Amino acid sequence: MDPASSGQEGPLTDLNMPQNQLTELEAAMMALLKPDIVQQDIESSSGLAPLGYIPPKVTPCANIKTTNEGLKANCGNNASGDPRNLMFSISQLPITYKGACTSVLNDKNSNVVARNIVMLLLSAQLPHVEAAEVILHVWYSARLTHGMLVVIDKHVRKLIADVLFKIQDKADNVLLSKKWTFGSAEVTVRMYKPQWSTVLQILDAKHDMTKTEQERRKVVLAPHRVDYRERELCYFSGSRRLCSTRFRESGVLAPIGFVLEHFTIPNPLLFNETNSTWLQKDSASPLEGWSTRSIFSTQNLHRTAKNDVNGLLYFHVRSTIEQFCDRLQNPVSKNKLMLYCVDAANLPCLLPTEIRAAGFDRIEVSNIADEAYLGLSKTLVTFVPLLKERSVNPQTVLLTLFLNACEIADRVMGNDSNMILVSAQINQVARYLHPDRSKKLANDSTQSIKMMAGKDLVRDYDRIFAFYMKSVGFEIYARHTGVEMRKQNTVVEAWPMRLKKKPGQKGAKEEFQELMASSCSGAERYVEWLRRE
């Protein structure tokens, strides 16, 4: 929860801050725009989510079975997107664990993989503090400094160019592997020649800052999306409204007072390499994917103003990257990172024989088990054979995330047309937002919007997901592929974003507002699959 929230409900223009602290554009945006903020509109941009959108709720890689010798943990991240979970898992490995840890990352999008290659190569080579600063801005900022680009050229681009020089006579349909060793850490990239060429093309792209800023603003400040932005601001606390607007304006993730005049070079990893278009959705936010409670930790609150949401996130992410770099470069660790850029269904047959034979302790596949993507059946058929036998590691697990399942099932069940159910949900929302006057709904439009949007957060998703599992045939697929659903998740909560507190309980209103301000609905469902013994 944003500690700056006063807990008082007010109109959209009430930022809980003096108006003279707003820029003229921000003040005008709040005071003058009066759009119909309940209409539906079409999201801008390419549809990529390079900032990440899944909260990092996983525990460290392993649940490793400790033995006296030959320690090894193998973890797979398919449809990985950004490397948050990899960083969190490796940095949180037990300090007593001194065995090898092999992590495989795969994403079929070349831009996503290129950025991951840059971040991981920098993590393995640079001093922790320097690496964290550069990686953070490569990850989130639309512009970089000249010094950052020099670092990327020296430690990444030259390595990629050397590979391209050596493979220029290779066929396009041959998987080409390059391993770099930095102390005890190994970074291996396995791609086809056109993909290697694309990575270099991305790093070599010469973008004009005027052009890239026009393209970025065309997306993040699109006139036809003003309704969406106003609606989003309804759900935010005062300080987050201000910080959200400032990030859309500046495009650089930094604390208040951070000097941005040296950020003059477009970030080549966040713009299309051929036409300089902005690669992110206009809804993309650096806050998505990070635990709000972690961001507002006591450690971070000592570093910047308590209402500086972007600054708190900046220090939290930088600290996370520093911890990861420290563990990756630790001479007693044996970390091996392997990156691919292929369709998820094709990955198993492209893995080195020794990795396939050893198996994985844990495989994360993001939400590709959703019906819109690979689907559950093909996901299980593809990845279950890669899991270690439970006799080797009783905790070996395939982790699937269902983002759209409840929405699909809810639509099939016709719950939206059940006015008795909808009325009960709205009353439940009222009890969260106004525990002292739950029988009286607010009359202003802002509160009405919150009531309607909030009803999705209080649905009975257990019942809806049970309907989905039966409709899809979870038990049938599990039986045919030799797995079983874990009854009680141990790697990640089954419903990590679900409201934990009931209306009227201490902190319930704040928890509800925190969830409403996120991109989550509480319908996010993790399922852990175990091989049958």
N, C-alpha and C positions, 0 to 999 in steps of 0.2 A: 504493500500500500504506500502511496505517496504521502510522506509525513506532512507535506504542506497542506493537505486537504483539511479544510475547516470543518467538514462534515455538514455544512449548511448548503441547502439547495438554493440555487439562484438562477437568474436568466443567463443566456449564453454569453453575454458581455461581461459577466461578473468573474473576473480572473483572480479575485482575492489578492490583487496587487494594484498599486497606484497606476492610473492610466499613463502617467508621465514616464513609466518604465517601459512602455510599449513603443515599438517603432511606429512611424506614421502608417506604414502599410498594415501592420498587425492591428492597430486601433481601427483603421478603416474597415478591415476585414471583419472585425467583431461588431462594429457599430452600424455599418451601412448595408452590408449584405443581408438580405432577407429572403433567401431562397426557400422553395418548397422542399424542406429537408426530409420528407418522407417518401419522395419519389425514388424509383429504382434507376440507376444509371450504369453505364458500361465502364468497366475498369480500363485504365490506360496502360499502354506499354506492352512489352513482349510476353508477359506472363511468367518470366523467370522470377525466382525468389532467392537471389544470391545473398541476401542478408540473413537468411535462415528464418524458419517460422515454427519450428518444433521446440518446445521448452526442453532444456537439457536435464531430464529427470533421471537418466540412467546412472547406475552405480559403477564403480571402477571395473575395467575390463574383465575382470575376470571372475570373481568367485573362484580363484585359482586353487586347484588341488595341490597343496604343497607337499613336495617329496624331498628327499635328501639330495637328490642329484637330478640333472636333466630337466630343470624347470623350464617350461615353455608355455606361453599363452598366445593363442591365435585368435584374433578378432576380425570380423568382417563388417564393413559399413557399405551397404549397397544403396544406390540413390542417395549418396551421402550429403549432397548439397555442400554446405560449409563444414569445416572440421571441428565444430564445437564439441561434439560428443567424443571425438578422438582425443582432443586436448584434455578434456575433463577426465576421461578414463585413464589416460597415461599418467597425468599429473597426480592422480589420486591413488595410484597403485601403492600397496603397502610398502613402507620404507624398508621392510625386511626382505622384500622380493627382489632378488638379484638375478633372476633368470632372463631368458629371452622373451621378447614380446613382439610378435609380428602382427601388424595391422594392415588390412587391405581396404582401400577406399576406391569406390567406383561411382561414377556418374556419367551418364551418356551425353551430357552437354559439354562441349569443348570449352566454353567460356568459364563454366564452373570449375572444370578440372584445371584449366590454366591458372586460375587464381589460387586453387589449392596447392598446385605445384610451387608457385611463387612463395606462398606463406610457409610451406613445410621446408623448402630449401633454405629460406631465411632462418627458420627456427633452428635448423641444425648447424648453421654456420656463424651467426652473429652473437655477440654478447647479449645477455638476456634483456637488458633494458633497451638497448638499441633495437633489437629484433622486435620487441613488443610494440614500440612506437611505430615502426614502419608497417608491421603486419596489421595493426589496428586500423591504420588509415587505408591500406590496401583493401581491407575488408569492408570498411564502412564509408569512407570519404570520397566524394566526387573529384577532389583535387588533391595533388601531392606536392611536396616541395621538390626543388631541383635536387637537393641532397638525397632524398628518398629514391628518386629515379636513378641516380648514380649508383646507389647501393644495389638496386634491382638489376641494373645493367651488369655490374661486376659479379654479383653472386648468383644470378639466375640466367639472364639473357645469354651471357657468354657460354654458359654450360649447354643451353639448348642449341645455340648456333653451332657449337662443336659437334653435337650429335647429328644435326642436319647435314653438316659437311661430310660426316663419315657414312651416312646412310643414303647419300644422293643417288646411288646406283641400285638401291634396293627396290623391290616391287611394292606397289601400293597395298597389296593384300596380305603382306607379311607382318605379323606382330613383332615389333622391334623393342627390345628391352635395354635400358641403361641403368646401371647401379652406381650411385655415388656413395662413398664412405667418408664420414666425418667423425673421426675418433671412434667411439663405440656405436655410433648411430649410422644406419643405412637408409637411404632414400632411393627407391627403385621406381622408375616410370616405364610402363609397358603400353605402347600405343602403336598405331599404324602410321606410316610415313605422312599421309595427309594431315593427321592429327598433330604430329610433331610440327609440321609446317604451320598449322593454324596457331599453335601456341607462340611460335616465333613471330608470326604475323601480328598477333595481338600485342606482343611486347614492343614490336617495331612501329606500330601505328603512330602516325604523326597527327594528333588531333589539335584543332584550333580551339582555344578556350572559349572564345565568343560563340562558336558553333556548338560546342558541347554544353555550355550553360543554357543556350537557347533550347537545345534538345531536352535537357534535363528538366527545365522549368516547364516546357511544353507538356511534360508528363506530370510532375509533382504539383504543379499549379495550374493544371488544365482547367480552362473556364467551364467546360461542361461537367467537371467533377467538383465544382464548388459545393454542391449539395452533399456529396460524400464527406468532404472535409468539414463542413459545418456539423454534420451529423456526428462525425468522429469527435469533434471538440465538445459535443454535448456530454460525452461519457468521461471526459478527462477532468482531473482536478485543475485548479488555477495554474499551478506551476508547470504541469505537464502540457497544458494548452500552449503556454508561452514557448516552452522548449520544443514542442513539436513544430510550431510555426517557424521558429528560428532555424531548425534543422532543414526544413523544406527550403527556406530562403538561402542558407549558406551552403548546404550540401556537405559540410565538414563536421564530423563528430568531435566535439571539444568542449571543455568546461567554459563557463562564463569568464570573460576576460582573456581568453586564449588568443594570442596574436595570429591572425589568419593571412596577413599580407604576403607571406612567403608561399602560400598554397596557390600556386599559379599554373600548375601543369595538370591537365586532365588525367585522371586515373585510368590507364589503358585497360584495366581489368573490369571496369564497370560501364564501358562504352563499346558499341559495336565497332569492330576493327576496320570495317569498310565504309560505313556511312555515319559514324559517330553518334548513332542514336543511343539513348539511355536504355540500359538493359533491364532495369527493375520495374516492378509494378509501382503504381503511384501510392498503393497502400503499404509499401514496404517501410518498415521501421526498424532501426537498430535495436530497439527495446524488445522486439519480438524474439523469442528464443532464449531469453535470459530470465532467471527467477527474480521477480521484483524484490522479494525479501533479501536476496543476496546482494542486489544492487544497493539497497538501503542499509547495508551492514554498518556496524559501528566504525569499522576500519575505513570505509569509504567516506563516511560522514565527517571524518577528521580532515579530509583532503580538499573539500570544496563546500560551497553553501548547501545547506540541507535541502533547499528547494531546487537546486540545479540538477535536474533529472539527467540531462545529457552528460554533465560532468561526472556524476556518480557512476553512470554506465561506463564512461571513458576509463575511469580508474579501476572499475571492476574487471572490465575486459582486459585491460593492460596487465593487471595482476594475474589473471588466469593464463594469459599467454606467457608471462614470465615464469610461472610455475611449470608450465608445459616445457618451455625451453630448458629450464633447469634439469628436469627429469630426462628429457631427450638427450642432453649433452652429458649427463652424469656418466663418468667412466665405468662405474660398476654396473650400469644398465646395458642391455643389449637390445635396443629398440630398432625394429626394422619396419619401415613404412613402404607400402607398395601401392601405386596409383594406376587405375585403369580409366578408360573412357569408352565404355561399350554398353550395349543394352544389357539390362540385368539378367535376362534369360540366357545370354551367351557367356556370362562370366565364368561359370564353373569349368567349362571345357578349356578356358584360356589360362587357368591358374597353373603355376608350376606343379609338376608331379609330386614333389616332396610336400607341398602345402596341402594338396588334395589328399595325399596319403595320411598326413598327420591329423587333418581335420581341424575344425574350429571350436573353440570354447564358447564363443558367442557370435551370432550373426544378427546384425540389425539391418532391416530392409525398408526403413521409413514406412511410407504408406502405399507401397506398390501392391500390397495385397488387396487394396480397395478395388472394387469391380471396374472402375474407370481405367485402371492400369493393368498390371499383370494378372490380378485376381488371386484369390486364396489358393485354388487348386494348383495353378501353375507355380505359384510362389513356393508351396510346400514341396512339390515334385522337384523343383529346381534346387532348393537350398537344404532340405533335410539331409540328403546324402552327404553334405559337407560337414555336418555336425559330428563331433567326437562321440564315440559310444559312451553311454553313461557309466560303464564299468571303468572307463579311463577318467572321466570327470563327471560326477553325478550332477553337476550344476550346468552342464552344457545346454545352451538354449538358443532358439530362434525367436527373435523379438519382432513382432509385427504391430504396426499402428494402423488403426482404422479411423480415418478422419471423416469420411462421407457416409459410413454405414448407417448411422442413426438418422441422418437426414433422409436417406433413401427409404429406410424402413418406416419412418414417421409419415412420409408422404403416402406410402402404400397403405398404411394403417388408417389414413384419413383423419389424423388427430387435429390438423389445422382447421378442419370444418366442424369439429366438435366444440360448439360454443360453450357448453358447460365446462369442459376441460380448459379451454382458453381463459374463461372467466376466473377459474380457480387459480390458474397460473399468474394472472395479472394481480389478483389479490395477494398471492404469495410474494410477488415482487414489491407490492406496496408495503408489506410487512417488513421487508428488508430495508427499503429506502426510508420508510417513515414508521419506525417501530412504536413511536409514541402516538401516532394518529393513523393507524393502519386502515381504518374504515373510511378515511377521507382521501380521495385521490386528488392530486394537484390539478389545477385547471390550465396552467400555462403549457404551451406547446412543447417546451423542452422536457418537462416531466412526463407528458403523454408519450413522447418518443422513447424515453427511458423505460416506461412501463411496457410498451409494445416490444421493444428490443430485449428487455430483460426476461420476458417469459420463456425464451429459449434456454436460459440459464437454470431454470428450476424444473425442467421436464424430468419425467421418470425414465431416465435413459437405461436403467437396468432392464426394464420391461421391453423397451424398444429394441435394445441390442439382442435380447433373448429371441425376439421375433426374427431379427435379421439372421442370427446364427442358424435358426431352424430353417428359414427360407433358403439360405445359401447352401446349407448342408455341411456345417462345420464337422459334425461327428463322422459323417461319411468320408469326407476328405482326410480327416485325421486317421481314421482306421485304414484307409487305402495306402497312406504314406508312412504308416508306422510311428505316428506321434500321438501325443495327448496334450490337451490344454492344461497348463499348470493351474491348479485350483486357487492358489494364493500366490500372486506375483511376488518375486523377490528381487528382480533387477530394477523394475520401475512399477509404480502404482498402476493398477488397472485403469483407474480414472484419475489421472494426476491433476486435472484442472477442475474437478468437481468441487462444488461448494462443500466445505466441511462443517460449517457452523449453521445452526438453525436461527430463524428470525428471532430477535430478542436477546440472543446470547451476546456476550461481550465480544466485540470485534466482528460481528456478523455483517453489519452494514459496510464496514471497511473492506472486508473480504469480497462482498458482492460488488462493490464499486471497482475493486481491483480487477476482478474477472471481466466486468463490463468494459473496462478500458483496454483490455487486451483483445487480440484477434481470436481468442478461444471462446468456445461455447459451453464447455463442460462435457461435450459429447465425444471428446477424444478418448479412444479406448485402446489400450495396449493389451495384447495377448501374447503370453509366453508359451512356446511350444517345446516339449521335451520328447526325446526319442523314447519309445517304449522299451522297457527292459526285457 
